[in-house]
Amino acid sequence: MKIAISLLVLPLALSVAACGDTWGERAVTGGGIGAGTGLAVGAIAGWPLVAPVLVGTAVGAGIGAATTPKK
């Protein structure tokens, strides 16, 4: 059951990954998506929730900022 839920959360998170046009917007939305994904993974795995949320936020913000399109 946990694996099935995980397989549903990942595509949902990726479907909204391209939100925002500027560097800041993409960093904030990426951080929010990462935090939600980290929370879901931590809850499904039964881990304490703070660490996965912090890691997800940092990774999501970094990826969002790094993938800003050049105009």
mmCIF file of the N, C-alpha and C atoms, coordinates in Angstrom:
data_MODEL
# 
_entry.id   MODEL 
# 
loop_
_atom_site.group_PDB 
_atom_site.id 
_atom_site.type_symbol 
_atom_site.label_atom_id 
_atom_site.label_alt_id 
_atom_site.label_comp_id 
_atom_site.label_asym_id 
_atom_site.label_entity_id 
_atom_site.label_seq_id 
_atom_site.pdbx_PDB_ins_code 
_atom_site.Cartn_x 
_atom_site.Cartn_y 
_atom_site.Cartn_z 
_atom_site.occupancy 
_atom_site.B_iso_or_equiv 
_atom_site.pdbx_formal_charge 
_atom_site.auth_seq_id 
_atom_site.auth_comp_id 
_atom_site.auth_asym_id 
_atom_site.auth_atom_id 
_atom_site.pdbx_PDB_model_num 
ATOM 1   N N  . MET A 1 1  ? 0.829  -1.200 0.000   1.00 0.00 ? 1  MET A N  1 
ATOM 2   C CA . MET A 1 1  ? 0.000  0.000  0.000   1.00 0.00 ? 1  MET A CA 1 
ATOM 3   C C  . MET A 1 1  ? 0.868  1.256  0.000   1.00 0.00 ? 1  MET A C  1 
ATOM 4   N N  . LYS A 1 2  ? 1.949  1.226  0.802   1.00 0.00 ? 2  LYS A N  1 
ATOM 5   C CA . LYS A 1 2  ? 2.826  2.401  0.867   1.00 0.00 ? 2  LYS A CA 1 
ATOM 6   C C  . LYS A 1 2  ? 3.479  2.680  -0.482  1.00 0.00 ? 2  LYS A C  1 
ATOM 7   N N  . ILE A 1 3  ? 3.857  1.631  -1.185  1.00 0.00 ? 3  ILE A N  1 
ATOM 8   C CA . ILE A 1 3  ? 4.493  1.819  -2.495  1.00 0.00 ? 3  ILE A CA 1 
ATOM 9   C C  . ILE A 1 3  ? 3.485  2.385  -3.488  1.00 0.00 ? 3  ILE A C  1 
ATOM 10  N N  . ALA A 1 4  ? 2.259  1.915  -3.433  1.00 0.00 ? 4  ALA A N  1 
ATOM 11  C CA . ALA A 1 4  ? 1.229  2.427  -4.344  1.00 0.00 ? 4  ALA A CA 1 
ATOM 12  C C  . ALA A 1 4  ? 0.974  3.907  -4.108  1.00 0.00 ? 4  ALA A C  1 
ATOM 13  N N  . ILE A 1 5  ? 0.933  4.319  -2.858  1.00 0.00 ? 5  ILE A N  1 
ATOM 14  C CA . ILE A 1 5  ? 0.733  5.735  -2.551  1.00 0.00 ? 5  ILE A CA 1 
ATOM 15  C C  . ILE A 1 5  ? 1.921  6.552  -3.034  1.00 0.00 ? 5  ILE A C  1 
ATOM 16  N N  . SER A 1 6  ? 3.123  6.016  -2.834  1.00 0.00 ? 6  SER A N  1 
ATOM 17  C CA . SER A 1 6  ? 4.330  6.715  -3.298  1.00 0.00 ? 6  SER A CA 1 
ATOM 18  C C  . SER A 1 6  ? 4.312  6.898  -4.804  1.00 0.00 ? 6  SER A C  1 
ATOM 19  N N  . LEU A 1 7  ? 3.851  5.879  -5.522  1.00 0.00 ? 7  LEU A N  1 
ATOM 20  C CA . LEU A 1 7  ? 3.798  5.969  -6.976  1.00 0.00 ? 7  LEU A CA 1 
ATOM 21  C C  . LEU A 1 7  ? 2.749  6.961  -7.455  1.00 0.00 ? 7  LEU A C  1 
ATOM 22  N N  . LEU A 1 8  ? 1.776  7.278  -6.631  1.00 0.00 ? 8  LEU A N  1 
ATOM 23  C CA . LEU A 1 8  ? 0.785  8.288  -6.987  1.00 0.00 ? 8  LEU A CA 1 
ATOM 24  C C  . LEU A 1 8  ? 1.260  9.699  -6.660  1.00 0.00 ? 8  LEU A C  1 
ATOM 25  N N  . VAL A 1 9  ? 2.056  9.840  -5.605  1.00 0.00 ? 9  VAL A N  1 
ATOM 26  C CA . VAL A 1 9  ? 2.511  11.167 -5.168  1.00 0.00 ? 9  VAL A CA 1 
ATOM 27  C C  . VAL A 1 9  ? 3.544  11.743 -6.130  1.00 0.00 ? 9  VAL A C  1 
ATOM 28  N N  . LEU A 1 10 ? 4.460  10.931 -6.619  1.00 0.00 ? 10 LEU A N  1 
ATOM 29  C CA . LEU A 1 10 ? 5.535  11.431 -7.477  1.00 0.00 ? 10 LEU A CA 1 
ATOM 30  C C  . LEU A 1 10 ? 5.020  12.063 -8.773  1.00 0.00 ? 10 LEU A C  1 
ATOM 31  N N  . PRO A 1 11 ? 4.158  11.410 -9.547  1.00 0.00 ? 11 PRO A N  1 
ATOM 32  C CA . PRO A 1 11 ? 3.651  12.076 -10.756 1.00 0.00 ? 11 PRO A CA 1 
ATOM 33  C C  . PRO A 1 11 ? 2.853  13.345 -10.457 1.00 0.00 ? 11 PRO A C  1 
ATOM 34  N N  . LEU A 1 12 ? 2.138  13.349 -9.344  1.00 0.00 ? 12 LEU A N  1 
ATOM 35  C CA . LEU A 1 12 ? 1.395  14.550 -8.970  1.00 0.00 ? 12 LEU A CA 1 
ATOM 36  C C  . LEU A 1 12 ? 2.346  15.706 -8.698  1.00 0.00 ? 12 LEU A C  1 
ATOM 37  N N  . ALA A 1 13 ? 3.419  15.433 -7.976  1.00 0.00 ? 13 ALA A N  1 
ATOM 38  C CA . ALA A 1 13 ? 4.407  16.477 -7.685  1.00 0.00 ? 13 ALA A CA 1 
ATOM 39  C C  . ALA A 1 13 ? 5.085  16.961 -8.969  1.00 0.00 ? 13 ALA A C  1 
ATOM 40  N N  . LEU A 1 14 ? 5.409  16.053 -9.862  1.00 0.00 ? 14 LEU A N  1 
ATOM 41  C CA . LEU A 1 14 ? 6.068  16.454 -11.109 1.00 0.00 ? 14 LEU A CA 1 
ATOM 42  C C  . LEU A 1 14 ? 5.145  17.216 -12.046 1.00 0.00 ? 14 LEU A C  1 
ATOM 43  N N  . SER A 1 15 ? 3.851  16.996 -11.937 1.00 0.00 ? 15 SER A N  1 
ATOM 44  C CA . SER A 1 15 ? 2.919  17.670 -12.837 1.00 0.00 ? 15 SER A CA 1 
ATOM 45  C C  . SER A 1 15 ? 2.831  19.167 -12.575 1.00 0.00 ? 15 SER A C  1 
ATOM 46  N N  . VAL A 1 16 ? 3.174  19.612 -11.395 1.00 0.00 ? 16 VAL A N  1 
ATOM 47  C CA . VAL A 1 16 ? 3.131  21.040 -11.078 1.00 0.00 ? 16 VAL A CA 1 
ATOM 48  C C  . VAL A 1 16 ? 4.534  21.619 -10.913 1.00 0.00 ? 16 VAL A C  1 
ATOM 49  N N  . ALA A 1 17 ? 5.544  20.908 -11.375 1.00 0.00 ? 17 ALA A N  1 
ATOM 50  C CA . ALA A 1 17 ? 6.922  21.310 -11.145 1.00 0.00 ? 17 ALA A CA 1 
ATOM 51  C C  . ALA A 1 17 ? 7.350  22.534 -11.957 1.00 0.00 ? 17 ALA A C  1 
ATOM 52  N N  . ALA A 1 18 ? 6.649  22.889 -12.984 1.00 0.00 ? 18 ALA A N  1 
ATOM 53  C CA . ALA A 1 18 ? 7.076  23.983 -13.841 1.00 0.00 ? 18 ALA A CA 1 
ATOM 54  C C  . ALA A 1 18 ? 6.348  25.287 -13.534 1.00 0.00 ? 18 ALA A C  1 
ATOM 55  N N  . CYS A 1 19 ? 5.940  25.496 -12.310 1.00 0.00 ? 19 CYS A N  1 
ATOM 56  C CA . CYS A 1 19 ? 5.210  26.711 -11.941 1.00 0.00 ? 19 CYS A CA 1 
ATOM 57  C C  . CYS A 1 19 ? 6.175  27.881 -11.776 1.00 0.00 ? 19 CYS A C  1 
ATOM 58  N N  . GLY A 1 20 ? 5.844  29.010 -12.367 1.00 0.00 ? 20 GLY A N  1 
ATOM 59  C CA . GLY A 1 20 ? 6.639  30.224 -12.194 1.00 0.00 ? 20 GLY A CA 1 
ATOM 60  C C  . GLY A 1 20 ? 7.502  30.524 -13.397 1.00 0.00 ? 20 GLY A C  1 
ATOM 61  N N  . ASP A 1 21 ? 7.755  31.806 -13.598 1.00 0.00 ? 21 ASP A N  1 
ATOM 62  C CA . ASP A 1 21 ? 8.575  32.237 -14.731 1.00 0.00 ? 21 ASP A CA 1 
ATOM 63  C C  . ASP A 1 21 ? 9.926  32.787 -14.299 1.00 0.00 ? 21 ASP A C  1 
ATOM 64  N N  . THR A 1 22 ? 9.991  33.390 -13.129 1.00 0.00 ? 22 THR A N  1 
ATOM 65  C CA . THR A 1 22 ? 11.249 33.989 -12.682 1.00 0.00 ? 22 THR A CA 1 
ATOM 66  C C  . THR A 1 22 ? 11.992 33.040 -11.752 1.00 0.00 ? 22 THR A C  1 
ATOM 67  N N  . TRP A 1 23 ? 13.249 33.360 -11.503 1.00 0.00 ? 23 TRP A N  1 
ATOM 68  C CA . TRP A 1 23 ? 14.095 32.563 -10.625 1.00 0.00 ? 23 TRP A CA 1 
ATOM 69  C C  . TRP A 1 23 ? 13.459 32.417 -9.243  1.00 0.00 ? 23 TRP A C  1 
ATOM 70  N N  . GLY A 1 24 ? 12.974 33.497 -8.672  1.00 0.00 ? 24 GLY A N  1 
ATOM 71  C CA . GLY A 1 24 ? 12.375 33.467 -7.346  1.00 0.00 ? 24 GLY A CA 1 
ATOM 72  C C  . GLY A 1 24 ? 11.082 32.674 -7.284  1.00 0.00 ? 24 GLY A C  1 
ATOM 73  N N  . GLU A 1 25 ? 10.231 32.862 -8.288  1.00 0.00 ? 25 GLU A N  1 
ATOM 74  C CA . GLU A 1 25 ? 8.965  32.119 -8.322  1.00 0.00 ? 25 GLU A CA 1 
ATOM 75  C C  . GLU A 1 25 ? 9.215  30.620 -8.407  1.00 0.00 ? 25 GLU A C  1 
ATOM 76  N N  . ARG A 1 26 ? 10.156 30.242 -9.250  1.00 0.00 ? 26 ARG A N  1 
ATOM 77  C CA . ARG A 1 26 ? 10.442 28.814 -9.408  1.00 0.00 ? 26 ARG A CA 1 
ATOM 78  C C  . ARG A 1 26 ? 11.091 28.241 -8.156  1.00 0.00 ? 26 ARG A C  1 
ATOM 79  N N  . ALA A 1 27 ? 11.915 29.016 -7.473  1.00 0.00 ? 27 ALA A N  1 
ATOM 80  C CA . ALA A 1 27 ? 12.527 28.532 -6.228  1.00 0.00 ? 27 ALA A CA 1 
ATOM 81  C C  . ALA A 1 27 ? 11.463 28.332 -5.150  1.00 0.00 ? 27 ALA A C  1 
ATOM 82  N N  . VAL A 1 28 ? 10.540 29.266 -5.036  1.00 0.00 ? 28 VAL A N  1 
ATOM 83  C CA . VAL A 1 28 ? 9.492  29.157 -4.014  1.00 0.00 ? 28 VAL A CA 1 
ATOM 84  C C  . VAL A 1 28 ? 8.536  28.013 -4.316  1.00 0.00 ? 28 VAL A C  1 
ATOM 85  N N  . THR A 1 29 ? 8.080  27.912 -5.563  1.00 0.00 ? 29 THR A N  1 
ATOM 86  C CA . THR A 1 29 ? 7.154  26.817 -5.880  1.00 0.00 ? 29 THR A CA 1 
ATOM 87  C C  . THR A 1 29 ? 7.861  25.464 -5.813  1.00 0.00 ? 29 THR A C  1 
ATOM 88  N N  . GLY A 1 30 ? 9.103  25.416 -6.241  1.00 0.00 ? 30 GLY A N  1 
ATOM 89  C CA . GLY A 1 30 ? 9.865  24.168 -6.130  1.00 0.00 ? 30 GLY A CA 1 
ATOM 90  C C  . GLY A 1 30 ? 10.058 23.772 -4.679  1.00 0.00 ? 30 GLY A C  1 
ATOM 91  N N  . GLY A 1 31 ? 10.324 24.753 -3.817  1.00 0.00 ? 31 GLY A N  1 
ATOM 92  C CA . GLY A 1 31 ? 10.455 24.469 -2.387  1.00 0.00 ? 31 GLY A CA 1 
ATOM 93  C C  . GLY A 1 31 ? 9.162  23.958 -1.788  1.00 0.00 ? 31 GLY A C  1 
ATOM 94  N N  . GLY A 1 32 ? 8.041  24.537 -2.204  1.00 0.00 ? 32 GLY A N  1 
ATOM 95  C CA . GLY A 1 32 ? 6.741  24.080 -1.703  1.00 0.00 ? 32 GLY A CA 1 
ATOM 96  C C  . GLY A 1 32 ? 6.415  22.670 -2.156  1.00 0.00 ? 32 GLY A C  1 
ATOM 97  N N  . ILE A 1 33 ? 6.705  22.389 -3.418  1.00 0.00 ? 33 ILE A N  1 
ATOM 98  C CA . ILE A 1 33 ? 6.466  21.049 -3.941  1.00 0.00 ? 33 ILE A CA 1 
ATOM 99  C C  . ILE A 1 33 ? 7.389  20.051 -3.247  1.00 0.00 ? 33 ILE A C  1 
ATOM 100 N N  . GLY A 1 34 ? 8.631  20.430 -3.043  1.00 0.00 ? 34 GLY A N  1 
ATOM 101 C CA . GLY A 1 34 ? 9.574  19.554 -2.348  1.00 0.00 ? 34 GLY A CA 1 
ATOM 102 C C  . GLY A 1 34 ? 9.174  19.297 -0.912  1.00 0.00 ? 34 GLY A C  1 
ATOM 103 N N  . ALA A 1 35 ? 8.668  20.321 -0.243  1.00 0.00 ? 35 ALA A N  1 
ATOM 104 C CA . ALA A 1 35 ? 8.221  20.148 1.142   1.00 0.00 ? 35 ALA A CA 1 
ATOM 105 C C  . ALA A 1 35 ? 7.049  19.181 1.216   1.00 0.00 ? 35 ALA A C  1 
ATOM 106 N N  . GLY A 1 36 ? 6.095  19.338 0.312   1.00 0.00 ? 36 GLY A N  1 
ATOM 107 C CA . GLY A 1 36 ? 4.951  18.431 0.286   1.00 0.00 ? 36 GLY A CA 1 
ATOM 108 C C  . GLY A 1 36 ? 5.353  17.007 -0.032  1.00 0.00 ? 36 GLY A C  1 
ATOM 109 N N  . THR A 1 37 ? 6.261  16.852 -0.975  1.00 0.00 ? 37 THR A N  1 
ATOM 110 C CA . THR A 1 37 ? 6.729  15.524 -1.337  1.00 0.00 ? 37 THR A CA 1 
ATOM 111 C C  . THR A 1 37 ? 7.515  14.897 -0.188  1.00 0.00 ? 37 THR A C  1 
ATOM 112 N N  . GLY A 1 38 ? 8.372  15.692 0.448   1.00 0.00 ? 38 GLY A N  1 
ATOM 113 C CA . GLY A 1 38 ? 9.122  15.183 1.603   1.00 0.00 ? 38 GLY A CA 1 
ATOM 114 C C  . GLY A 1 38 ? 8.207  14.776 2.740   1.00 0.00 ? 38 GLY A C  1 
ATOM 115 N N  . LEU A 1 39 ? 7.170  15.548 2.965   1.00 0.00 ? 39 LEU A N  1 
ATOM 116 C CA . LEU A 1 39 ? 6.188  15.218 4.002   1.00 0.00 ? 39 LEU A CA 1 
ATOM 117 C C  . LEU A 1 39 ? 5.476  13.909 3.674   1.00 0.00 ? 39 LEU A C  1 
ATOM 118 N N  . ALA A 1 40 ? 5.072  13.751 2.436   1.00 0.00 ? 40 ALA A N  1 
ATOM 119 C CA . ALA A 1 40 ? 4.374  12.528 2.040   1.00 0.00 ? 40 ALA A CA 1 
ATOM 120 C C  . ALA A 1 40 ? 5.276  11.305 2.156   1.00 0.00 ? 40 ALA A C  1 
ATOM 121 N N  . VAL A 1 41 ? 6.499  11.426 1.678   1.00 0.00 ? 41 VAL A N  1 
ATOM 122 C CA . VAL A 1 41 ? 7.425  10.297 1.749   1.00 0.00 ? 41 VAL A CA 1 
ATOM 123 C C  . VAL A 1 41 ? 7.743  9.954  3.201   1.00 0.00 ? 41 VAL A C  1 
ATOM 124 N N  . GLY A 1 42 ? 7.990  10.972 4.018   1.00 0.00 ? 42 GLY A N  1 
ATOM 125 C CA . GLY A 1 42 ? 8.274  10.728 5.431   1.00 0.00 ? 42 GLY A CA 1 
ATOM 126 C C  . GLY A 1 42 ? 7.108  10.082 6.150   1.00 0.00 ? 42 GLY A C  1 
ATOM 127 N N  . ALA A 1 43 ? 5.908  10.523 5.843   1.00 0.00 ? 43 ALA A N  1 
ATOM 128 C CA . ALA A 1 43 ? 4.725  9.953  6.499   1.00 0.00 ? 43 ALA A CA 1 
ATOM 129 C C  . ALA A 1 43 ? 4.490  8.517  6.063   1.00 0.00 ? 43 ALA A C  1 
ATOM 130 N N  . ILE A 1 44 ? 4.667  8.248  4.776   1.00 0.00 ? 44 ILE A N  1 
ATOM 131 C CA . ILE A 1 44 ? 4.462  6.890  4.273   1.00 0.00 ? 44 ILE A CA 1 
ATOM 132 C C  . ILE A 1 44 ? 5.520  5.942  4.839   1.00 0.00 ? 44 ILE A C  1 
ATOM 133 N N  . ALA A 1 45 ? 6.755  6.422  4.927   1.00 0.00 ? 45 ALA A N  1 
ATOM 134 C CA . ALA A 1 45 ? 7.847  5.578  5.413   1.00 0.00 ? 45 ALA A CA 1 
ATOM 135 C C  . ALA A 1 45 ? 7.841  5.436  6.927   1.00 0.00 ? 45 ALA A C  1 
ATOM 136 N N  . GLY A 1 46 ? 7.101  6.277  7.623   1.00 0.00 ? 46 GLY A N  1 
ATOM 137 C CA . GLY A 1 46 ? 7.052  6.209  9.073   1.00 0.00 ? 46 GLY A CA 1 
ATOM 138 C C  . GLY A 1 46 ? 8.219  6.903  9.762   1.00 0.00 ? 46 GLY A C  1 
ATOM 139 N N  . TRP A 1 47 ? 8.872  7.807  9.060   1.00 0.00 ? 47 TRP A N  1 
ATOM 140 C CA . TRP A 1 47 ? 9.998  8.548  9.616   1.00 0.00 ? 47 TRP A CA 1 
ATOM 141 C C  . TRP A 1 47 ? 9.496  9.762  10.380  1.00 0.00 ? 47 TRP A C  1 
ATOM 142 N N  . PRO A 1 48 ? 10.354 10.343 11.231  1.00 0.00 ? 48 PRO A N  1 
ATOM 143 C CA . PRO A 1 48 ? 10.017 11.664 11.791  1.00 0.00 ? 48 PRO A CA 1 
ATOM 144 C C  . PRO A 1 48 ? 9.884  12.644 10.620  1.00 0.00 ? 48 PRO A C  1 
ATOM 145 N N  . LEU A 1 49 ? 8.951  13.580 10.695  1.00 0.00 ? 49 LEU A N  1 
ATOM 146 C CA . LEU A 1 49 ? 8.582  14.372 9.520   1.00 0.00 ? 49 LEU A CA 1 
ATOM 147 C C  . LEU A 1 49 ? 9.448  15.597 9.242   1.00 0.00 ? 49 LEU A C  1 
ATOM 148 N N  . VAL A 1 50 ? 10.173 16.090 10.228  1.00 0.00 ? 50 VAL A N  1 
ATOM 149 C CA . VAL A 1 50 ? 10.910 17.341 10.025  1.00 0.00 ? 50 VAL A CA 1 
ATOM 150 C C  . VAL A 1 50 ? 12.033 17.189 9.002   1.00 0.00 ? 50 VAL A C  1 
ATOM 151 N N  . ALA A 1 51 ? 12.844 16.162 9.127   1.00 0.00 ? 51 ALA A N  1 
ATOM 152 C CA . ALA A 1 51 ? 13.993 16.004 8.233   1.00 0.00 ? 51 ALA A CA 1 
ATOM 153 C C  . ALA A 1 51 ? 13.581 15.832 6.773   1.00 0.00 ? 51 ALA A C  1 
ATOM 154 N N  . PRO A 1 52 ? 12.625 14.959 6.440   1.00 0.00 ? 52 PRO A N  1 
ATOM 155 C CA . PRO A 1 52 ? 12.241 14.850 5.024   1.00 0.00 ? 52 PRO A CA 1 
ATOM 156 C C  . PRO A 1 52 ? 11.658 16.144 4.455   1.00 0.00 ? 52 PRO A C  1 
ATOM 157 N N  . VAL A 1 53 ? 10.944 16.900 5.282   1.00 0.00 ? 53 VAL A N  1 
ATOM 158 C CA . VAL A 1 53 ? 10.386 18.169 4.810   1.00 0.00 ? 53 VAL A CA 1 
ATOM 159 C C  . VAL A 1 53 ? 11.509 19.162 4.515   1.00 0.00 ? 53 VAL A C  1 
ATOM 160 N N  . LEU A 1 54 ? 12.484 19.258 5.394   1.00 0.00 ? 54 LEU A N  1 
ATOM 161 C CA . LEU A 1 54 ? 13.594 20.190 5.180   1.00 0.00 ? 54 LEU A CA 1 
ATOM 162 C C  . LEU A 1 54 ? 14.423 19.809 3.958   1.00 0.00 ? 54 LEU A C  1 
ATOM 163 N N  . VAL A 1 55 ? 14.709 18.531 3.812   1.00 0.00 ? 55 VAL A N  1 
ATOM 164 C CA . VAL A 1 55 ? 15.482 18.078 2.656   1.00 0.00 ? 55 VAL A CA 1 
ATOM 165 C C  . VAL A 1 55 ? 14.679 18.299 1.373   1.00 0.00 ? 55 VAL A C  1 
ATOM 166 N N  . GLY A 1 56 ? 13.402 17.956 1.385   1.00 0.00 ? 56 GLY A N  1 
ATOM 167 C CA . GLY A 1 56 ? 12.563 18.161 0.210   1.00 0.00 ? 56 GLY A CA 1 
ATOM 168 C C  . GLY A 1 56 ? 12.465 19.625 -0.180  1.00 0.00 ? 56 GLY A C  1 
ATOM 169 N N  . THR A 1 57 ? 12.363 20.495 0.815   1.00 0.00 ? 57 THR A N  1 
ATOM 170 C CA . THR A 1 57 ? 12.296 21.937 0.546   1.00 0.00 ? 57 THR A CA 1 
ATOM 171 C C  . THR A 1 57 ? 13.576 22.428 -0.100  1.00 0.00 ? 57 THR A C  1 
ATOM 172 N N  . ALA A 1 58 ? 14.719 22.032 0.452   1.00 0.00 ? 58 ALA A N  1 
ATOM 173 C CA . ALA A 1 58 ? 16.004 22.482 -0.082  1.00 0.00 ? 58 ALA A CA 1 
ATOM 174 C C  . ALA A 1 58 ? 16.236 21.962 -1.501  1.00 0.00 ? 58 ALA A C  1 
ATOM 175 N N  . VAL A 1 59 ? 15.953 20.690 -1.710  1.00 0.00 ? 59 VAL A N  1 
ATOM 176 C CA . VAL A 1 59 ? 16.160 20.113 -3.036  1.00 0.00 ? 59 VAL A CA 1 
ATOM 177 C C  . VAL A 1 59 ? 15.184 20.717 -4.047  1.00 0.00 ? 59 VAL A C  1 
ATOM 178 N N  . GLY A 1 60 ? 13.932 20.852 -3.669  1.00 0.00 ? 60 GLY A N  1 
ATOM 179 C CA . GLY A 1 60 ? 12.937 21.425 -4.566  1.00 0.00 ? 60 GLY A CA 1 
ATOM 180 C C  . GLY A 1 60 ? 13.248 22.867 -4.943  1.00 0.00 ? 60 GLY A C  1 
ATOM 181 N N  . ALA A 1 61 ? 13.661 23.669 -3.959  1.00 0.00 ? 61 ALA A N  1 
ATOM 182 C CA . ALA A 1 61 ? 14.014 25.061 -4.247  1.00 0.00 ? 61 ALA A CA 1 
ATOM 183 C C  . ALA A 1 61 ? 15.231 25.138 -5.151  1.00 0.00 ? 61 ALA A C  1 
ATOM 184 N N  . GLY A 1 62 ? 16.207 24.288 -4.899  1.00 0.00 ? 62 GLY A N  1 
ATOM 185 C CA . GLY A 1 62 ? 17.408 24.276 -5.739  1.00 0.00 ? 62 GLY A CA 1 
ATOM 186 C C  . GLY A 1 62 ? 17.110 23.888 -7.168  1.00 0.00 ? 62 GLY A C  1 
ATOM 187 N N  . ILE A 1 63 ? 16.304 22.858 -7.340  1.00 0.00 ? 63 ILE A N  1 
ATOM 188 C CA . ILE A 1 63 ? 15.957 22.416 -8.690  1.00 0.00 ? 63 ILE A CA 1 
ATOM 189 C C  . ILE A 1 63 ? 15.096 23.467 -9.390  1.00 0.00 ? 63 ILE A C  1 
ATOM 190 N N  . GLY A 1 64 ? 14.150 24.042 -8.661  1.00 0.00 ? 64 GLY A N  1 
ATOM 191 C CA . GLY A 1 64 ? 13.313 25.078 -9.261  1.00 0.00 ? 64 GLY A CA 1 
ATOM 192 C C  . GLY A 1 64 ? 14.125 26.273 -9.720  1.00 0.00 ? 64 GLY A C  1 
ATOM 193 N N  . ALA A 1 65 ? 15.064 26.713 -8.894  1.00 0.00 ? 65 ALA A N  1 
ATOM 194 C CA . ALA A 1 65 ? 15.903 27.860 -9.260  1.00 0.00 ? 65 ALA A CA 1 
ATOM 195 C C  . ALA A 1 65 ? 16.854 27.522 -10.402 1.00 0.00 ? 65 ALA A C  1 
ATOM 196 N N  . ALA A 1 66 ? 17.385 26.304 -10.396 1.00 0.00 ? 66 ALA A N  1 
ATOM 197 C CA . ALA A 1 66 ? 18.357 25.911 -11.414 1.00 0.00 ? 66 ALA A CA 1 
ATOM 198 C C  . ALA A 1 66 ? 17.733 25.705 -12.781 1.00 0.00 ? 66 ALA A C  1 
ATOM 199 N N  . THR A 1 67 ? 16.445 25.446 -12.822 1.00 0.00 ? 67 THR A N  1 
ATOM 200 C CA . THR A 1 67 ? 15.804 25.155 -14.108 1.00 0.00 ? 67 THR A CA 1 
ATOM 201 C C  . THR A 1 67 ? 15.017 26.347 -14.660 1.00 0.00 ? 67 THR A C  1 
ATOM 202 N N  . THR A 1 68 ? 15.341 27.528 -14.191 1.00 0.00 ? 68 THR A N  1 
ATOM 203 C CA . THR A 1 68 ? 14.677 28.729 -14.711 1.00 0.00 ? 68 THR A CA 1 
ATOM 204 C C  . THR A 1 68 ? 15.050 28.928 -16.169 1.00 0.00 ? 68 THR A C  1 
ATOM 205 N N  . PRO A 1 69 ? 14.066 29.076 -17.057 1.00 0.00 ? 69 PRO A N  1 
ATOM 206 C CA . PRO A 1 69 ? 14.400 29.268 -18.465 1.00 0.00 ? 69 PRO A CA 1 
ATOM 207 C C  . PRO A 1 69 ? 15.070 30.616 -18.707 1.00 0.00 ? 69 PRO A C  1 
ATOM 208 N N  . LYS A 1 70 ? 16.020 30.633 -19.592 1.00 0.00 ? 70 LYS A N  1 
ATOM 209 C CA . LYS A 1 70 ? 16.702 31.881 -19.968 1.00 0.00 ? 70 LYS A CA 1 
ATOM 210 C C  . LYS A 1 70 ? 15.848 32.595 -21.001 1.00 0.00 ? 70 LYS A C  1 
ATOM 211 N N  . LYS A 1 71 ? 15.615 33.897 -20.787 1.00 0.00 ? 71 LYS A N  1 
ATOM 212 C CA . LYS A 1 71 ? 14.809 34.670 -21.733 1.00 0.00 ? 71 LYS A CA 1 
ATOM 213 C C  . LYS A 1 71 ? 15.624 35.727 -22.398 1.00 0.00 ? 71 LYS A C  1 
# 
